[in-house]
Amino acid sequence: MNSATLTNENLMARRRAAVARGVGQAHEVFVARGSNAEVWDVEARRYVDFAGGIAVLNTGHCHPAVIAAVKEQLDLYTHTCFQVLAYEPYVELAERLNQLAPGHFEKKTLLLSSGAEAVENAVKIARAYTRRSAVIAFTGGYHGRTMMTLGLTGKVQPYKTGFGPFPGEVFHAEFPNELHGVSVDAAMHSLALILKNDVEVERVAAFIVEPVQGEGGFYVAPREFIERLRALADQHGILLIADEVQTGAGRTGTWFASEQWGVAPDLITTAKSLAGGFPISAVVGRAEVMDAPGPGGLGGTYAGSPIGCAAALAVLKVFEEEQLLARSQAVGEFLGAKLRDMATRVPNIGDVRGLGAMVAIELFETRNGQADLHRPAAELTRRAVAEACRRGLILLSCGNYGNVIRILVPLTASDALLQEGLLLLEASLQAALGVQP
């Protein structure tokens, strides 16, 4: 089709005819190009990007250093399969991730292609090391779309509907969420009930938890909860897996969010922003745990692709040269302050929360001019996200109640662009509420 005839409308018609219905799409927009925290669609309309490809673009769209590294690698080799002919960038990236992961113990790394693949392999490694089968995850957690990771995911709609049965020996405890009435004590009690009623503790291989729940609503795991989980794991020989597919690569102000726990996980899964838009993922963990599977037990045809390795090494260099960990903290502080101020004018904002630059607002219906925390405003959230897109701001919603707006803007965005996006967000909320400017 001639580029002059490319419109979002006709491309959506082609998409509906050619692409499986189950592949969702948040906005009926087709991108033509992107730069840092801005994108332009096929009709040359500009958008401020507060979604970042779902936490994939911490270094922004098409960062020049990442693109240059990929172009250089393209001229050398694009694929050998690391298990057939190895290459140095894989080893270097593993070395760097081993250095970055928290914990005063020797570490090793496995490189893969996707976040779900990393989580699948973390479970395999945990089972191989402990010689146990059960895994305990948490309500609201999201771990991927494969059968094992769907089993781990603690949210039915839309991910699990119609796809069961799921792998056995997976159990879900409550995730602490004070806003919705689940204390740390209540969460630990629910875990104790699983160990009393469903599976003996001697059969549990691992606990898996997100430091900040992504799809679940950007709820931050309380430090006390993680410390108690770590103590319970140590008491019974259970491994602690930190699923950092979304929180990793500097999003929360440290390279891994679990650096802020005060205790170290045994295994970490990471993906998304690790390679600045190119597919790569990893499992990083205790050397003796990582070495439990025998030769041939781990790997994959495209796992740790040379292109992804080159991009990831460039991302690490960009973080150092542009001091993006400090920038992540600054972006989070900027967003948090502005959103709390916005809440004084938009009483439907019942909570502003986050860790580093992983920030969200939760929307509720109002009663007597204040947010009613018993009435999540899912429809308001949907309208606000759609209105923002019409005004030129890309947003994503999330949460078990569908009432959370999350911000995953590239860390490289300027303060001016952040402010522009926030003004668009407030205008969109007011429009969704029917308030005239």
N, C-alpha and C positions, 0 to 999 in steps of 0.2 A: 504494500500500500504506500502511495506517495506520502511523504512526510507532511505535506500541506493538508492532507485529509485526516491526519491523526488527531483525534479529539478524545477526551476522557469518555465521552458517551459511546463513540463507536468502538473504542477499545474494550469498554465494559461489555458491549454486546458480543464481541469476539471471545472475550474471556468466558462469559457464561456458556457459550457454545462449545468451547474447547477444553476448559479446565474443570476438574472434578469439583462438585458442589461443596464438598467438605473442606476445601481450602478457603478459609475465611478472608475477609478484607475489611479493614477498619474504615477506610475512606475510598470512595470511588474516584481515585486520582491515580494517574500514571505518570511516573517521574521521568523527566528527560535528562536532568543533570543535577548534581549536588555539590556544594562547596561549604566546608566547615559545618555550620549549623543552619544552613539554608538549602532549600531545594526548589527547583522549577519544574512544573509539569509540562506535558506535551503541548499545552496551549500557551506556554511561556508565562504562566502565573507563578509568582513567588510565594513561598511559604517559610515561616520560621519553624524549625524542626525541634519540637520538645519530646520526640519519641526516640530518636537515635536508633532506628531499626530495632527497637526493643532492646536497648542497652548494649548495642553492638558498636556504636560509633563514639566512644569516649574521646577519641582523637579527631572526631569530625569526619565529614564526608571527604574522601579523596585527599587525605593529608599528603602534602608533597613528598615528605620523607618516606612514607609508607609506599606510595606509588612508585617512587624511584627505586626502592629496594625490590619491589615485585618485578619491575621492568628489567632490572639487572639480572634477577634470578631466571626470568623467562628466557634469556639468551644463553643460559648455561645448561639447564635441564629442568623439566617440569615434573617428571615422575620416574621413579625406579622401583617403587615399593621398598620401604626401608628394610623389610625382612629379606629382601633379595640383594640389593645393593644399598648400603647405608650412605649417609651424607652428613657432613659436619654440622650444618645448621640445626638439625634435629638434636644432636648432642649438646650444642651450645645453648639451645633454648631449654633443654632439660636441666642443664647446669644452672642457668639463671633462675628458673622456677624453684629449684631446690634451695637456692640461696634466699629467695624471697619468702618462702613459706615459713610460718611460725613454728616454733618448737626447737628445743636444744637437743636434737638428735639427727643422725644421718638420714638423708632423704633420697628418694629416687622418683623418676617421673616417667609416665607413659603418655605419649601423644596420640591423639585420635582426631576425629573430624567434627563431631557435634556434641552439644551438651548432653543429650540423652545417651549418646554412646559412652561418654565419660561416666555418667551415673551407672549405667549398666555394668561397666567394667569395675567400678568401685565396689559394687555388690559382689561381683565375681571374686575380686581380690580379697574382700572381707571374708567371704565364705571359704576360700582356699586357705587363708591364714588361720581362722578360728576353727575350721572344720565343723561349723555350725550353719544352720540354714535360715533362721528367722531374721527379719529386719523390721525395725519399728520406725515409722515415719510419723508425721504430725498433720493434724487437720489444717486445711488451708494451704498446705505445701504444694508446690508444683515442681516436678522433677523430669518431665519430658513426655513424649507421645508414643514411645515404643511400649510393648506390652508390660515389661517389668517396670518401666518408669511410670506408666499409667497406674499400675498397681500401687506404686509408692505415692502417687499424687493424691492429695486429700481433698479433691474437689470433683464432683461428678460432672456438672454442666460447664462447658460443652465437651470436655475432653474425654470422659469415660463412657458417655452414653452410647449404648449399642455395641460396645467392643468387648464386653466380658465373655467368659470368665477370665480373670486375671491370675497371674502366678500366685500360688499359695504362700503361706508363711510370711505374709506382710500384714502388719497391724498398724493402727493409727491411734496415737494418743492425742490429747488436747494440746494445742499450741497456746501458750499464755497470751492473753489479749485483754488487758484491763478495761479497755474501752467497751468491750462487749461482754464483760463479766467473767472472764477466765483469769484467775490469779495464778501466780507461779505455783502456789501450794496446790491449787485445783489441777493444774497441768501435771504436776508430779504425782498427784493422787490417781489421775486417770492412767498414768503409766504403771503405777503399782497395781491397779486393777487388771490391766492386760497381763502382767506377770503372774497375777493370782488366778485369773479366770481363763486365759486363752493360750498362753505358751510359757513353759518353764524357762526361767532366766538362763539356764545352762544351754538352751538351744538358740539363744539370741546372738547373732553374729555382729550386728551393728545398729546404732541409732543414726538416722540421717536427718539433718536439719538445715534449713536455710538461715544464715545470720540475719537476713531481712527477707521476709516472704515477698516474692515478686508478684506472681499472678494473684496470690492470696490477699494482697492489699497493702504491701509495704509496711507491715508490722515488724518492728525490731525485736529480735529475741532478747529478753532481759538478761543481763550478765549473771544475775543470781541463778536463773534457770539453767544457763549453760554450765555454770560451775557445779550445780547439783547433778546435772546430766553427766558431766565428766566424772564426778566422784562415783556415781552409780556404775558407769561403764568400767571404771578402774576396779571397783569392788568385785565385779563379776566377769572380768575378762572380755568385755564387749568393746568393739571399736566405735569411735565417734567420727562420723563422716560429715564434713561441712560442704553442703552443696552451694558453691560460689559461682555457678554459671552466670548468674545475673549480678551478684555483688562484687565479683572479682574485677581485676584489671583497673583498680583505682577508683571505682565508682563511689565508694564510701569514705574516701579520704586516706585510706591505707591500701596497699596493693591488694591484699586480701582482707576482707572485713573481719575474719576470724583473728587477725592480729590484735583486734580490740577486745577479744574475749577475756584475756588474762590466763586462759588455758589453751593448750594447742590441740587441734583435732588430729586424729591419726591419718586421715585421708582427706584431701580437698579435691573437689571437681571444679574445673573452670573452663570457660569457653567464651562465647559472645564477643566482648571487646578485646579479647586477647590479641587478635590479629587485625584489628581496625577495619573489619568488613570482609575479611577473607576467612574461609572455614578452617578452624582448627580448635581442638579442645585438649584437655589434659587431666590426668589424675596424678596428683603429687602426694607423697606420703612417706611414712616411716620406711626406711630401706628394707628392714626385715619383713614388713608386711607386704610391700610392693613385690618382693622377691618370692612370695609364697607360690604363685602359679609357675609351673615349669615352662621351659622353652617351647614356644608354639602356642601356649595357652592364651597369650595376649597379642593384639595387633589388628591389622585390617589393611585392605588393599590401598586405600587412600590415606590411612592414618598418618598424621604428622607430615602432610604433603610439603615438599620443598617450598612451594609458593607460600603456604601458610606459615611455615617456619621463618622465611625471610620477612614476611609482613610482621610477625610477632616480635622478632628481634628489632625491627624498626620502631614498633610501638614502644618497646621498652626504652629505646634511645630517646624517643620523643618525650616520654614521661620524665626522663632525667634532664634533658636539655631545656624543656619548657616548664619544669617544676609543676607537673600536673597533679601530683598528690596534694600539694599545698593549694593549688587552684581548685581541686575538688572540694576541699574544706571551705574555701572562700565562696565558691558557688553555692554550696549548701547553706552557709550562713546568710548569704544574700537572698536566696530564694525563701528560706524560712522566715526571715524578718519581713520581707515583702508580703508573703502569704498570710502571716499573722495580722499584718496591718489590713490586708484585704478582708480578712474575716470580720473586722469591725464594721465593714460596710456590707458584707454578704453573710448574714447570720446563719445561712444554711451550711457554711463551713464549720463543721463540728470538731474537726481535729486537723492540725498541721503536724506532720511528723516526718522522720527520715533519719538517715545516717549519712554524713557527708553530703554528696550531691545526689543521693537517692531519696527524693523528696515526694511527698504526696499530700493531698487534701482529701478528707472524707466528707461527703455531703449527706445532709439529713433534711427531712421536712422540718418546718419550724412550728413552734407552739409558743404563743405569747412573745413573739419576737426573738426567740432563741431556738437553737438547734435541738430537736427532740431526738436524743440518741437511741430511742427505741424504734425510730421510723426511718430507715435508710432510704435515700432518695435516688433510686436507680434510674427512674425515668428522667429526672432532672439532669443526672449525670450524662445520660445518653444525648439529651438535647444540647447540653453545653458542649460536648465533644464535637457534635455535628456542626453546631454554630461556629465553633472555633475554626473548623476546617473551611467553612464558607468565608471566614474573615481572614484566612491566611495563616493559621496556626495549626500545626499537627500535634494532636494529643492522643493519649491512650487512656482508657479506663481499665480498672481491674477490681479485684476484691470479691469475696464470697457473696456479697450482697449487690455487686455491680455498681457501687456508689463511690468508688475511689478514682480520682484523677491523679495519675502518676506523672512525674517529670523526670525524663532521662535525657536531657539536653546534653550535647557534646560539651566536654569540659573546656574545650578550646573556644567556646562562644564568648563574645565580648560582653561586658556589663550592659552596654547599650542594647545589644540583641536580647539579652535576658529581660531587660526592662520592657522592650517592645513586646516580647512574648507575654509577659505578665499583664500588660495593659490589654492585650487581645484576650487573654484568659478572663480577666474581670469583666470586660465588655460582653464576652460570650455568656458568662454566668448570668449577668444582669438581663441579657436578651432572652435567655432560656427561662428566666423567672418572669418575663413579661414586663420588666422595668424599662421605661423609656429613658434614653440618654438625656 
